[in-house]
Amino acid sequence: MNITIDFGNIWDALSAIGTIGAVIVSLWLATKEEKVNFSVELSSALGIRENNSVDETVYFFVEAMNKSKFPLTVEEVGFSYTKKSKRLGLLDQRYLIEGSDTLPTKVESLETAKYIFEQDKVIELAKRTFGENVKIRVYIRDTTKKTHYSKKFKI
């Protein structure tokens, strides 16, 4: 018994492989554009008043840039010890300094939301909650319930 398998024309096979590859690439590109992406930075600085004098109070400056292709809304800003730990959610405006964006904040694509906190108040609250000599990070939670974190900051 002699069995012969006919695979057909090589060009038909290459055409089928190319079609499957094109579908995979198009699906990857379609889902890539819909990813939620915030870049969160935490820095510490002295304040400058309207008359250009230096304020002796040290502030935490939080900058959240929307790197998504669509607008997102920031629902919550706060601090945490680790990504899985208890959070210091700062839902009310009493911790934010004048000049900060309000909560919730709609952030357009490639725009930035800015939040300013008095460093001493945040550190005092963090030490009471997390303990001494810890590193904290700021987090931003958007309306999709995704949480975005900054790098750690030693207090």
C-alpha positions in Angstrom: 0.0 0.0 0.0 1.4 3.3 -1.1 0.0 6.5 0.6 0.6 9.9 -1.0 -0.2 13.1 0.8 -0.7 16.2 -1.4 0.0 19.4 0.4 -1.0 21.5 -2.5 0.7 24.6 -3.9 3.4 26.2 -1.7 1.9 29.6 -2.5 -1.5 28.7 -1.1 0.2 27.6 2.1 2.2 30.9 2.4 -1.0 32.9 1.6 -2.8 31.1 4.5 0.1 31.8 6.9 0.2 35.5 5.8 -3.6 35.8 6.4 -3.4 34.3 9.8 -0.4 36.6 10.7 -2.3 39.7 9.5 -5.3 38.8 11.7 -3.1 38.3 14.8 -1.3 41.6 14.3 -4.6 43.5 13.7 -6.1 42.1 16.9 -2.9 43.0 18.9 -3.0 46.5 17.6 -6.7 46.9 18.4 -6.3 45.8 22.0 -3.1 47.8 22.5 -4.8 51.1 22.0 -7.4 50.5 24.7 -5.0 49.9 27.6 -5.3 52.2 30.6 -1.9 53.8 31.4 -1.1 56.4 34.0 2.5 57.5 34.8 2.7 58.6 38.5 5.6 60.6 39.8 6.2 61.7 43.4 8.6 64.5 44.3 9.4 66.7 47.3 10.0 70.4 47.0 9.8 73.8 48.8 6.9 76.1 47.8 7.2 79.4 46.1 4.6 82.0 46.9 3.0 84.5 44.5 5.5 87.2 45.5 8.4 84.8 44.6 9.4 84.3 48.2 10.3 80.8 49.3 7.8 79.0 51.6 9.7 77.0 54.3 7.0 74.3 54.2 8.1 71.1 52.3 5.4 69.7 49.9 4.8 66.4 48.2 4.2 67.1 44.5 2.3 64.3 42.7 2.1 64.3 38.9 -0.1 61.8 37.1 0.1 61.7 33.3 -2.5 60.0 31.2 -0.6 58.0 28.6 -3.8 56.3 27.3 -5.3 57.2 24.0 -8.6 58.3 25.7 -9.5 60.5 28.7 -9.6 59.0 32.2 -10.9 60.3 35.5 -8.8 60.1 38.7 -11.1 59.0 41.6 -8.6 58.7 44.4 -5.1 59.8 45.3 -3.3 58.4 48.3 -0.3 56.8 49.8 0.6 53.2 50.5 3.4 51.2 52.1 3.4 48.4 49.4 1.2 47.7 46.5 -0.8 45.2 48.6 -0.8 47.0 51.9 -3.4 49.2 53.6 -3.7 52.5 51.9 -4.0 56.0 53.1 -6.8 57.1 50.8 -7.1 60.9 50.6 -10.6 61.2 49.3 -11.4 64.5 50.8 -9.9 67.8 49.8 -8.5 68.7 53.3 -5.1 67.2 52.6 -4.7 68.9 49.2 -3.0 72.3 49.0 -4.6 75.2 47.0 -3.5 74.9 43.4 -4.1 71.1 43.3 -6.6 69.5 40.9 -9.8 68.6 42.5 -11.1 65.0 42.9 -12.5 63.5 40.8 -10.4 64.9 37.9 -10.9 64.2 34.2 -7.5 63.9 32.5 -7.4 64.0 28.8 -4.9 61.9 26.8 -1.3 63.0 27.3 -2.3 65.6 29.9 -1.3 65.7 33.5 -3.2 66.0 36.8 -1.3 67.6 39.7 -1.8 67.2 43.4 0.1 68.9 46.2 0.3 67.7 49.8 2.0 69.1 52.9 4.8 66.6 53.4 4.8 66.8 57.3 1.1 65.9 57.5 1.4 62.9 55.1 4.5 61.6 56.9 2.9 61.9 60.3 -0.2 60.0 59.1 2.0 57.4 57.3 4.1 56.8 60.4 0.9 56.3 62.5 -0.4 53.9 60.0 2.6 52.0 58.7 5.3 52.6 61.3 8.7 54.3 61.4 11.4 54.2 58.7 9.3 52.9 55.8 9.2 53.7 52.1 5.8 54.9 50.9 4.5 55.3 47.3 1.7 57.4 46.0 -1.1 55.8 44.1 -3.8 57.0 41.7 -7.0 55.1 41.2 -9.0 55.8 38.1 -12.7 55.2 37.3 -11.8 51.8 35.7 -10.8 50.8 39.3 -7.2 50.3 38.1 -4.5 51.6 40.6 -1.3 53.1 39.3 1.8 53.5 41.6 4.8 55.8 41.8 8.3 54.7 42.8 9.0 54.4 46.6 9.9 57.4 48.7 11.7 57.0 52.0 10.1 58.8 55.0 
